[in-house]
Structure formats: C-alpha cells, structure tokens
Amino acid sequence: MNQSPIEHQPTTPSREPPEVFRTQILVRFRDCDPAGMVFYPRYLEMFNNLVEDFFRDRLELSFEDLLARGWGIPTVHLNADFFQPSRIGETLDASLAVTRLGQSSIYLEVVMKGPGDVNRVRGNVVLVLTDQAANRAQLIPDDLRAKLGRYVEPILKDKVDANSSTSPMDAA
C-alpha cells in the first residue's frame, strides 16, 4: 500500500512561546518630580523592583532566599530609552522577558507602557549571579536555569543549551 510522502515526514513538535512576566505599576507621588512626571532614575528603581518580583513570583527565589544561599544578583549593565513621560496616578503595564542566558549572566528586556499601550520606557538589564563569599560570578545552577528557560526564546534556548560557554546575540 502506497502512502504519500507527506505522511512519512516527521513532524516538528510545536513550541510554546516564551513566557513574559507582566505586572502593573502605579506611578506614585514619590516617583515624580515637581512637574508631576516620573523622575527618570525612578524608572530604574521600578526596573529593580520588577526583577525582584520576577525572582520571587516566577522563579520562586526571593531575594531573602538568594542572600541566605550566599548569592548575589547585581546589575552589571543597564540601558534605557525614554519615549514619553509618565504622570502621577497613571498605571504602567510592565513586562520583563529573558532575552538570553550566559553561564552566570541573565539578560533581560523591560518594557513599561502607559495608557493606550504607549511606550514610556524600554530597557535592557544584565544581571550576574555571584558567590558573595568569593566575590565573583558563579554558574547558574541547573534548577534555576530550568526555571529561567521558560522565559527564553526557544531558538535562543537551543543555542544556550547546545553551548553554554557562549551566549547568542540578543533577540530584541
């Protein structure tokens, strides 16, 4: 019995899109300058709060637990582009995505949008997992790498898994 060649072709399993951590941030009086707009360094504090919430809520590793293990997660690189001002009382839609993983580094993209889905600020953050006692970078443990892997673009994940000593280019 002849079957068409299409029936013999192996199928490629479909891949789930990477997860993105999303939350909302209320712009408070403390975030604003006298004109009622977010003072730009406050966005960087918002970035850090978002990272801390991501670790606690999605990676199940609070900063308290991280410190108890003798680890640190300092920011080693940060850049931001500002598009429009945010004002007191507005709610920002914030998202955090993992763009790549190195041996000890975690590359993130953070986006905050205001009402009407308008970009307010977009940034890239690079964190490095450190051993606090040795004061140096340490490898991301397999269990943490697996949790982070849910947030990495599948194409990038393959490259990282295939050769974890080098990092692929940013997908952003």
Secondary structure as the mmCIF struct_conf table of DSSP 4:
data_model
#
loop_
_struct_conf.conf_type_id
_struct_conf.id
_struct_conf.beg_label_comp_id
_struct_conf.beg_label_asym_id
_struct_conf.beg_label_seq_id
_struct_conf.end_label_comp_id
_struct_conf.end_label_asym_id
_struct_conf.end_label_seq_id
HELX_RH_AL_P HELX_RH_AL_P1 PRO A 5 HIS A 8
BEND BEND1 GLN A 9 GLN A 9
HELX_LH_PP_P HELX_LH_PP_P1 PRO A 10 SER A 14
HELX_LH_PP_P HELX_LH_PP_P2 GLU A 16 GLU A 19
STRN STRN1 PHE A 21 LEU A 26
HELX_LH_PP_P HELX_LH_PP_P3 VAL A 27 ARG A 28
HELX_RH_3T_P HELX_RH_3T_P1 PHE A 29 ASP A 31
STRN STRN2 CYS A 32 CYS A 32
TURN_TY1_P TURN_TY1_P1 PRO A 34 ALA A 35
BEND BEND2 GLY A 36 GLY A 36
STRN STRN3 MET A 37 VAL A 38
HELX_RH_AL_P HELX_RH_AL_P2 TYR A 40 ASP A 57
TURN_TY1_P TURN_TY1_P2 ARG A 58 ARG A 58
BEND BEND3 LEU A 59 GLU A 60
HELX_RH_AL_P HELX_RH_AL_P3 PHE A 63 ALA A 68
TURN_TY1_P TURN_TY1_P3 ARG A 69 GLY A 70
STRN STRN4 TRP A 71 GLY A 72
STRN STRN5 THR A 75 PHE A 82
BEND BEND4 GLN A 84 GLN A 84
STRN STRN6 ARG A 87 ARG A 87
TURN_TY1_P TURN_TY1_P4 ILE A 88 GLY A 89
STRN STRN7 THR A 91 LEU A 101
BEND BEND5 GLN A 103 SER A 104
STRN STRN8 SER A 105 GLY A 114
HELX_RH_3T_P HELX_RH_3T_P2 PRO A 115 ASP A 117
STRN STRN9 VAL A 118 VAL A 128
STRN STRN10 THR A 130 ASP A 131
TURN_TY1_P TURN_TY1_P5 GLN A 132 ASN A 135
STRN STRN11 ARG A 136 ALA A 137
HELX_LH_PP_P HELX_LH_PP_P4 LEU A 139 PRO A 141
HELX_RH_AL_P HELX_RH_AL_P4 ASP A 142 GLY A 149
TURN_TY1_P TURN_TY1_P6 ARG A 150 TYR A 151
STRN STRN12 VAL A 152 VAL A 152
HELX_RH_AL_P HELX_RH_AL_P5 PRO A 154 ALA A 162
TURN_TY1_P TURN_TY1_P7 SER A 164 SER A 165
BEND BEND6 THR A 166 THR A 166
HELX_LH_PP_P HELX_LH_PP_P5 PRO A 168 ASP A 170
#
